[in-house]
Amino acid sequence: MSQQSSHSTTDISRRGFLAGAGVGALGLAAAGMFGCAPTTEQGSSTPAPTVQSTADSAPTGTSAVAQPVEITDTKDTDVLVIGTGVAGLTAAISAAEAGAQVTVVEKLDGLKKVYAHSITAIGTSFQKELGEDWTPEELVDFWDQYPDSDSFMDREAQLFAAEHSAESIDWLIEHGVDIVGVTVPPTNPFQVPARTFVTSSDRDGVKAYLEPLHAKAEELGVEFNFSTEATKILTDNSGAVTGIETNAQGTGIQYNAKSLIVAAGGFGGSQDYLRLYAPLTPNSPAFDGEAKGFALSQARSIGADVVAPGGTMAYFLNVDGGYVDNAGQAMYVNRQGKRWVNENLYFLDRAGIAYKQGISQYWAIYDSKLFDEVAAATAEKGLTNGSIVKADSIEELARLMDINVAAFKETVEAYNGYCASGDDAEFGKPATRMGRVFDPDDPKEYDLDLIDKEFVLLNEIATAPFYAIEMTVQASALSGTAGGIRSNTNGEVLDVEGNIIPNLYAVGESSNGHLIGYFYPQSGTSLCMCFCFGRYAGAAAAANAGA
């Protein structure tokens, strides 16, 4: 196992965001922010992504963790893991296989809920059989395609994850996860090369990953303590971590451990942390059942450094109809009635651009012909509830959207001109583009046999009635947060000076700020990080414990 430390930030150039690039993947993954309040660039209306430090104040209310209770019991173990998500279970298995006595605590009464259902990886046997692949450097270049990431992204750690991603796929198969192959997702028919790995459990992340990994951990003798919430990380006079205090349904239990692995999730359940450390995600509410930022609540007291890029793993959808138009065949306008993006970009790329522009809502515009082709199948509820509006003229549609009529008419006329000429002079959206989709004659959602399809992307808004579909930052589920305690490639937590805090490790959403930027670059990225660093942190924690 590598003992390299990767806490330095390397300044490199990032590839620009090319019009029509549209590369991405499927499977939003829940995998991991604390410090001083985000700063704002002079003259900018949106907070700038920053490397956060624990030097300044942060919310200290009890919303982040359970109320501490009197300690009445004490337990000892070699390696203690907080959390039963994919990163926590992976770390527990890795530590147990290295010979350590492993205990896991989980605040829920069962396995953690997980949104994850696909993984990003490169260099696997699946991809080699298809004859398509990227180098690790190319994958990292894709993750870091926005220049704003330079201030906080750790390319060395990202490259480590990419280099070991194929190894993670093999490890999962060996440990009972039924990986069925690699494909491109329905959310991105233009993904090249194919790098979305899926399981036979479709989108059920608990069944796909948690259940088989939990079974393997139990087989290895890992002890699980559910309904037990960590409330405090304990240290000795030297600052070395010695264990945690917990609240087990009103009973205080202290766990003494030679190594502690924090895999407690992110901060999607804390409104305070979301507003302070995810200001680039507009209006994102806290969600019941999500982690409330345990790692962040403890960072200052243990001296840990934290990277907080300012966003979350959020995305835009129509609340009544789910996703529409993944290829970007419609025209998108903001509240001013103006186009704001190349609609053909991957939906997570569009979300990242929206965050930077302060956009929390936009409209997708269709005429009747395109609407029937792309959106009608899922539109009935939206039309009834008013999140999709319909009109016989462009002027009437603008009034229903509550935007400036003249500005919207001008935008539509310009767009129709681009469609007629086949040249989008404003954002460079291609007129047509070849993609890959699942065989419509195959009933499986994740059909590994793909067929080619040509997408017409520049479609005139010409045939009444006209439709506008409201797209908003999702309000029914938060796919994850980005930010947390800084760690190296062995999962060892670093202090604000870059030194290792003895006996402390962090993985998953509790430690992903240096790995994932202010927006989530590609579905499956988080799982790639979780399985890689979970494995290495578990082995390192076991070695630290003397196993």
URVEN-V12560 format. One record per pair of residues at least 24 apart in sequence whose ideal C-beta (glycine too) atoms are under 6 Angstrom apart, sorted by the first residue. I is the first residue (numbers start at 0). GAP is how many residues later the second one is. Records with the same first field share a line. If there is no record, write none. Layout:
I->GAP, GAP
//
This chain:
0->535, 538
1->487
3->485
4->483
5->148, 150, 151, 482, 483
6->481, 487, 491
9->145
13->130, 131, 133
14->126, 130
16->128
18->323, 409
19->324, 408, 410
21->168, 322, 323, 324
22->168
23->164, 167, 322, 324, 498
24->95, 160, 166, 171, 497, 498, 499
25->92, 159, 161, 170, 497
26->90, 91, 496, 497
27->87, 451, 495
28->87, 497, 498
29->84, 85, 86, 450
30->449, 477, 478, 495, 499
31->234, 449, 452, 476, 477, 478, 480
32->244, 263, 275, 450, 451, 480
33->24, 262, 265, 272
34->271, 273
36->239
37->241, 272
45->312
46->232, 263
48->99, 260, 261, 469
50->101, 256
51->254, 256
52->443
53->245, 246, 252
58->213
62->207
63->206, 228, 229, 233
64->166, 229, 232
65->163, 165, 181
67->163
68->178, 183
69->182
70->181, 183
71->180
72->180
73->180
74->180
75->180
76->24, 26, 180
77->180, 467
78->180, 462, 463, 466
79->175, 177, 180
80->180
81->148, 180, 182
82->180, 181
83->27, 28
84->27, 29, 423
85->123, 444
86->176, 420, 421, 443, 447
87->175
88->124, 128
89->441, 444, 445
90->170, 416, 443, 446, 447
91->125, 130
92->123, 124
93->441, 444, 445
94->443, 446, 447
95->124, 126
97->441, 444, 449
98->448
99->442, 445, 447
101->120
102->120
103->120
104->120, 123, 141
105->120
106->122
108->117, 118
110->99, 103
112->176
113->91, 92
114->364
115->89, 411
116->86, 88
117->78, 80, 406
118->78, 405, 408, 409
119->75, 402, 404, 405, 408
120->44, 45, 48, 76
121->43, 73
122->43
123->42, 45
125->55, 56
126->55
131->61
132->60
133->59
135->26, 27
142->378
148->368
151->155, 157
153->360
156->332
157->357
159->329
160->367, 368, 371
163->368
164->363
167->363, 364
174->41
175->36, 40
176->32, 35
180->267
182->265
183->252
186->139, 160
187->158
188->246, 247, 248
189->245
195->328
197->248
201->243
229->64
232->65, 69
239->262, 263
240->262, 263
257->287
258->244, 282, 285, 286
259->244
260->244, 276, 280
261->33, 244, 248
262->244, 245
263->27, 30, 31, 246
264->26, 244
265->25, 214, 215, 243
266->26, 29, 214
267->210, 213
276->31, 206
277->33, 34
278->31
279->30, 31, 75, 238
280->30, 31, 33, 74
281->78, 191
282->77, 190
283->28, 30, 189
286->191
289->188
294->189, 190, 215
298->186
302->192
303->181, 189
304->181, 189, 190, 191
305->179
306->179, 206, 207
307->175, 205
308->173, 204, 208, 209
309->208
310->44, 171, 207, 208
311->169, 170
312->166, 167, 207
313->159, 160
314->36, 159
315->35, 155
316->157
317->64, 69, 151, 153
318->68
319->61, 62, 65, 67
320->57, 58, 61
321->56
323->51, 145
324->49
326->128
328->45, 128, 130
329->34, 35, 36
330->34, 84
331->30, 32
332->30, 78
333->25, 28
336->66, 67, 70, 71, 74
337->73
338->72
341->85, 86, 87
342->86
343->85, 113
347->172
350->168
351->167
354->164
359->113
360->111
361->109
362->38, 105
363->105, 107
364->96, 103
365->101
366->94, 95, 96, 99
367->95, 97
368->94
369->89
370->96
386->83
387->81
388->79
389->75, 77
390->75
391->72, 73
396->69, 71
400->67
411->49
415->44
417->40
418->39, 41
428->28
429->27
430->27
431->24
432->24
479->29
480->28
481->34
482->30
483->26, 27, 28, 29
484->26
485->28
486->24
489->46, 50
490->42, 46
504->32, 36
506->26, 27, 30
//
